[in-house]
């Protein structure tokens, strides 16, 4: 059996033996991820409340997710084959909860899957960072890649029950992955959990997580000894690709650091000998699992920056088309000037949603007095501003756009 597994691992690595390089079309698609969409998704998730497994709020979140995927063009039809939405139920403390599984079929290897996953349940607060941040990125990925041909099939999965012990992902691996004959062929599991950063911090690094035994003690050290090691080499290969993407596709805005998978929904897959990697915030917030895990206490710009690179990486993992004459490129249009401000009203830090790197900012109070001026600054400290109405002018690509905001303490 071990010999067979080693042969499979060699075959897996050989399918990804080409040299990784920058692909402009991957960048163009990733650039279509919108800061305004990230802001809206995070806010809507927060408004759904505390989404403990099996609760009414949890069930409402499932419906919200399903409706989002439907709005992107995926379908719940039982006859669908290419863009299909499915659910998987499991029980916890006598209550039913559901995973949502969205499948986009590949063109060359339709029965081999790249799984992009992140849990949507919460345990105390609204969970905007843990794990609304991962959910928002997955939703934007699903929207952007729906019509992009990929050689490998992609499954976008939102698990429930993660906070109670990875219940949803365990049920999926046991009953779906191992419940098929032959076992589901998984190329890679890419997990996004808690990638929201810390409000007001310099969130310029990200942990790229791989499989293997850490060189330093961790809380999971004893667990690693019980997991197979035959998938470690492939995990390291894919994680190297992921880290390279942060160099290739984000101009140094967020830099990658190596870490190890730990206590999230990739673990049941890893124990099942499936290849797993993940993303996790470098500046670790103190708010997850608390009522204070809110929009105001995380960094939506960081989610946006991480999401763009993750979208480029998935195109490498699933081998997206590089042809400009095929489906998936017709929606790529020249950049338009976009500006959003959040939160609004604001108390301390005002975040700017701008899909450009070069811009000038001027802020005026209600009397017309200039109170702030900066360049390329997407996070502005307004804690010293008096309560009242302000207007922000942004000079972007030769155009001036303006938005009003309120300081209210």
HUFENUR-V943507 format. One record per backbone hydrogen bond with DSSP energy under -1.0 kcal/mol. NH is the residue of the N-H (numbers start at 1). CO is the residue of the C=O. E is the energy in kcal/mol with one decimal. If there is no record, write none. Layout:
{{NH:CO:E} {NH:CO:E}}
//
This chain:
{{5:1:-2.1} {6:2:-2.3} {7:3:-2.0} {8:4:-2.2} {9:5:-2.3} {10:6:-2.3} {11:7:-2.2} {12:8:-2.4} {13:9:-2.4} {14:10:-2.1} {15:11:-1.2} {16:13:-1.4} {17:14:-1.0} {27:23:-1.8} {28:24:-2.7} {29:25:-2.1} {30:26:-2.3} {31:27:-2.4} {32:29:-1.4} {33:30:-1.7} {38:34:-1.9} {39:35:-2.6} {40:36:-2.1} {41:37:-2.8} {42:38:-2.4} {43:39:-2.2} {44:40:-2.7} {45:41:-2.3} {46:42:-2.0} {47:43:-2.0} {49:46:-1.7} {55:52:-2.3} {59:55:-2.4} {60:56:-2.4} {61:57:-2.0} {62:58:-1.9} {63:59:-2.0} {64:60:-2.5} {65:61:-2.6} {66:62:-2.7} {67:63:-2.5} {68:64:-1.8} {69:65:-2.4} {70:66:-2.3} {71:67:-2.2} {72:68:-1.2} {73:70:-1.3} {74:69:-2.1} {75:83:-2.2} {80:77:-1.3} {84:103:-2.0} {85:75:-3.2} {86:101:-3.1} {88:99:-1.9} {90:97:-2.3} {92:95:-2.8} {95:92:-2.0} {97:90:-2.8} {99:88:-2.7} {100:158:-2.1} {101:86:-3.0} {102:156:-2.6} {103:84:-2.9} {104:154:-3.0} {105:82:-2.0} {107:150:-2.7} {108:151:-1.3} {109:151:-3.4} {112:109:-1.8} {113:185:-2.3} {114:153:-2.6} {115:188:-3.1} {116:155:-3.1} {117:190:-2.3} {118:157:-1.5} {120:159:-2.6} {122:51:-1.5} {128:293:-2.0} {132:127:-2.1} {135:131:-2.2} {136:132:-2.7} {137:133:-1.5} {138:134:-2.2} {139:135:-2.5} {140:136:-2.1} {141:137:-2.6} {142:138:-2.5} {143:139:-2.1} {144:140:-2.5} {145:141:-2.5} {148:145:-1.4} {151:319:-2.0} {152:318:-2.1} {153:109:-1.1} {153:112:-1.8} {154:104:-2.6} {155:114:-2.5} {156:102:-2.9} {157:116:-2.9} {158:100:-2.3} {165:162:-1.6} {166:162:-1.9} {167:161:-2.4} {168:160:-1.2} {170:166:-2.3} {171:167:-2.3} {172:168:-2.0} {173:169:-2.5} {174:170:-2.6} {175:171:-2.6} {176:172:-2.2} {177:172:-2.2} {178:173:-2.5} {184:177:-2.4} {187:113:-2.7} {188:113:-1.3} {189:275:-2.1} {190:115:-3.5} {191:277:-2.2} {192:117:-2.8} {193:279:-1.5} {199:297:-1.0} {201:198:-2.0} {203:201:-1.5} {204:202:-1.8} {206:255:-2.2} {207:280:-2.8} {208:257:-3.2} {209:278:-3.0} {210:259:-2.0} {221:218:-1.6} {224:220:-1.9} {226:223:-2.0} {227:224:-1.5} {232:229:-1.5} {235:231:-1.8} {236:232:-2.4} {237:233:-1.9} {238:234:-2.4} {239:235:-2.5} {240:236:-2.0} {241:237:-1.7} {242:238:-2.3} {243:239:-2.6} {244:240:-2.3} {245:241:-1.8} {246:242:-1.1} {248:244:-2.6} {249:245:-2.7} {253:250:-2.3} {255:204:-2.9} {257:206:-2.5} {259:208:-2.1} {261:210:-2.2} {267:264:-2.2} {270:266:-2.6} {271:267:-2.7} {273:270:-2.0} {274:269:-2.7} {277:189:-2.6} {278:209:-1.7} {279:191:-2.1} {280:207:-1.8} {281:194:-2.6} {290:287:-1.3} {293:290:-1.6} {294:292:-2.5} {297:294:-1.0} {298:295:-1.3} {299:196:-3.1} {303:299:-1.5} {304:300:-2.0} {305:301:-2.5} {306:302:-2.7} {307:303:-2.6} {308:304:-2.0} {309:305:-1.4} {310:306:-2.6} {311:307:-2.1} {312:308:-1.7} {313:309:-2.6} {314:310:-2.3} {315:311:-1.2} {316:312:-1.2} {317:313:-2.6} {318:314:-2.8} {320:315:-2.5} {321:149:-2.5} {329:326:-1.3} {332:329:-1.6} {340:353:-1.1} {342:351:-2.0} {346:406:-2.6} {350:380:-3.1} {351:342:-3.0} {352:378:-2.3} {353:340:-3.6} {354:352:-1.0} {360:395:-1.6} {361:374:-3.1} {362:393:-2.4} {363:372:-2.5} {364:391:-2.5} {365:369:-2.3} {368:365:-1.9} {371:363:-2.9} {372:363:-1.3} {374:361:-2.0} {376:359:-2.5} {380:350:-2.8} {382:348:-3.7} {385:382:-1.8} {388:407:-2.1} {390:405:-2.8} {391:364:-2.4} {392:403:-3.2} {393:362:-3.3} {394:401:-3.1} {395:360:-2.5} {396:399:-3.4} {399:396:-2.5} {401:394:-2.5} {403:392:-2.1} {405:390:-2.3} {407:388:-2.6} {408:346:-2.1}}
//
